[in-house]
Amino acid sequence: MVSKERPYVIINCAASADGKIAMPDRRQVRLSSKEDFERVIGLRKWSDAILVGIGTVLSDNPRLDTKDEMSKQPDKVVLDRFLRIPKDAEVFNGGSKVYLLVGDDIDRDIDRENAEIIRCRTIDNLIDLRDALTKLREKGIERLLVEGGGEVIWSFLREGLFDEFMVYLSPVVIGGRSSPTIADGEGVRKEDEIIRLRIDRVERLGDGILIRYLKR
């Protein structure tokens, strides 16, 4: 059910069996099977917009489209506190609207015709996600797909700002204490801060496993 206050949020990611989402040097590695890739494309077609953090844009430079020129492309949202996105980033290609979520103390603009800057409140020098989601909902975004990276996913989980959390586990192990994980960031400090989820569905998909979590 779509809220009037914020979009319906699905967090989606693919990870290794040990919970890593990239190599130790943060290089991207394909973890989705062909079947999972098709599922993600379906999620993108369902979405009004896809959200990633600026770290993902700078490291992976994704286009964030449906790979189908005949289908309607979702809008794109970049969580970019200090407006660091390059003007030649791939997210600006494909004709979709690109919303850049920046802090309300940023007075610079960006010279891209399809870009719109949304200035948001900040808390502890980070974007206030509740304020950001409210403003995205006011732009007509009802269904939002959050694709990462790890710190962005952690922020949405920590604040409880999600409706579904979908994790595809690939049968590989990456290892490495510096390898990015599904939920990077500071983590919890006390046991009573642990984020507890409810497993709604588990299914075999290609050579991996898809788990759908809901909030408990």
N, C-alpha and C positions, 0 to 999 in steps of 0.2 A: 504494500500500500504506500503510495507516494504521499509524503508529508508536505504541508504548505510551508513549513519552516526550512526544509532542506530537501535535496534530491534523495531518491532511493539509491543507496551506495552499495556496490559490490566491489570488494577487494579481491583481486585475482593475482596469483603468482605461480610460477613453476620453480621447483627447488630440487636439489639433489636429495638423496636418502638421508643425508646428515644435515639438511636444512640450509644449504648454501645456495645462493642465487647467482654467483659469479666466481671467477677465479681469484686466487689470493691477491693478484695485482689489479683486481676489479675489472678485468676484461670479461666481456659478455661471453657466455657459452650457451649453446642451444640445449635446453633441457626438455622441452615439450616434444612429445611424439607427434606424428602426422595427425593422429586423431585429436590430440589435445590442441594442436594448432588450429584445426578446423573449429573446435569448440570456442576457442578464443576469438576467432573471426566472427562467429555467431554472436558472441557477447558484444563485440564492437559494433555490429550492425544493430543490436538491440539498444545500445547506449545513445543518449543524446550527446554525451561528451566523454572523453578519456582523460584522466588526470595522471600526470607524473611529476616528479620533483626535478628541479634544475640539475641535480647531480646526474640523473638518468640522461637528460638532454646532453649534458657536456661529455659524458663518458660513452654513451651509445648512439647518440644522435638519431633517435627513432623517428619514423614518419608518422606512426600512429594512425594508420588508415585500415580499411577493410580488405585491401589487396584486390578489390573488385571495382573496376571503373564504372560499372553499371549501377552499383548500389549507392544510396545516399551516404555520404561520409559524415561521421560524427564530428562535433566540434572538439577542440583540444584545449586542455587546461594545463598550465605549467605553474607549479608552486615555486615562485622565484622571488624570495624575500627582498633581494637587493638588485633586481633587474639585471642579471648577469647574462641573459640569453644572447647568443650571437645572432646578428641579423640574417645570417645565411643558414640558420638551423633548419633541419629537414621538416620540423613540425609546421613551418610556414608554407610548405608546398602542398598542393592538392586542393586548394580552394576553400578549405574549411575555416571557420572563425577560430582564432587562437586567443584564449583569455589568459592573461598573465597576472597571477595573483602576487602583488608586491605589498610591501609595508606602506602604511599611510604617511610615512615620512619621506617617501621617494617622490621627487618632483620631476624626474626625467621622463622622457617618452621614448618610443622606438619607432623608427621610420619603416613600418611595414603596414601595408594597406589593410590586411586582414587581421591585424593584431588589435586587441583592446586591453588596456591596462585596468585592472580592478584593484584599487587601493583598500587594504584591509587593516583592521586593528592588529596590533602585535602584543604578545604576552611573552615576557622574558626574551625579547628580541626575535621571536618566531611569529609566523603568521597565525592569527587566531582562526582555527579551522571552522569553528561555529559561525563566525562572522563571514568567512569566505564562502561557506556552503549556503548561507542565507542569501548572499549576493548572487551566487550562481543560480539559485532557485528563482530569484527575481529576473534573471536573464532568460528564463524559460527552460532551464535544464532540470528535467525531472528524474532522469536515470543517469547516474554517474558511475563509470568504471574506473577504479583506482588500480593502476598497474605498477606502481613503485616509484622509487626503489625502497630499500629496506627501512630507511629512516622515515619515509613518508608513510609506509604501511604501519610502522610502529606508532606513529602519531595518531593515525585514524583509529587503531585498535585501543590505544591508551585512553583516548577521549570517548570511546564507545560510539563513534560516528560511522557506523556501518550497519548494514542489514544482513549481508551474506559475506562470508570469507571463504574463498575457494582456493585450495592448494593442490597443485598437481605435483606428485612426488615421482621423480625419475629414478630408475634403479641404477644410479651411479653415486660414487662418493668423491667429493672434491677435497674436503679437509682443509686444514690451514686456519690458524687462529685469527688471521687477518682477512679471511674470506668474508665478503658480505653475506649476511643471513636474511631470512625472511623478514624478521623484525629487528632491525638494528636500532641504534639510539641508546639512551641511558639504561633502559630496562627498569624493572621495579626495584624499590629499595627495601620493601618489607613484604612478608608473605601475604598479608591481607590486601596488598595491591595487585596480586597476580590476577591476570585477566582470564576468567574462566569461560569456556565456550561449550556449546552443545553440538555433538556430531549429529548432523541431520542425514547425511548420505555418504556412503563409500562405494566407489565403483572402479572396476578395472577399465582402463582406457589406454589402448595401445599396449605398450610394455610397462606402463606405470599405473599409478593409483590416483584417482581424483577424490578429494575429501571436501565435503561442503559443511562448513561450520555455521552455526547461528549463535547469537548472543544468548547466554544462559539467563 
